[in-house]
Amino acid sequence: MSTTEKWFNPNETIGWHKSKSQETRLRLAVRGKHGDKLAAARALQALANVTKDSETKRKARADAKILFAQHKKSKK
């Protein structure tokens, strides 16, 4: 992959901010992906993978983990 190709779109906003409460972050992430918990979890995981801010990385990973678990539970 060349440096000009990007697989993560940083201009896409879903309303997630590290300064908000976890409940609010999760609600905004799912709403930003039109109710798709799996897509929201993947977006947060991608954010955690590309950010250099440790607080953002920690919170995005935690939120993604919760959304992946909720998605998995809803599949049963």
Steps between C-alpha positions, in 0.01 A plus 500: 500500500641834407507795735233676294245224559308530823278230643386719790307816421578754776248746353207270576339613823273287713478737797737304722720712729729376774385774739141369514368227730522142380123468472484812281797389288341162430162653417654754263721241329207269429282790387781624274505161326120494461439242773760250382695395812751296301584794272533729802729251673717469189522878468609536862753218461640676195521824696685321779744355248593830335497750786814604682311630804510237776173610662314483168654160426398359839143635489439409135620142559282465809195632315569277200528197729161578653337546160653177365359315804156659456500406132602144579230472768233630263593236241397217737 
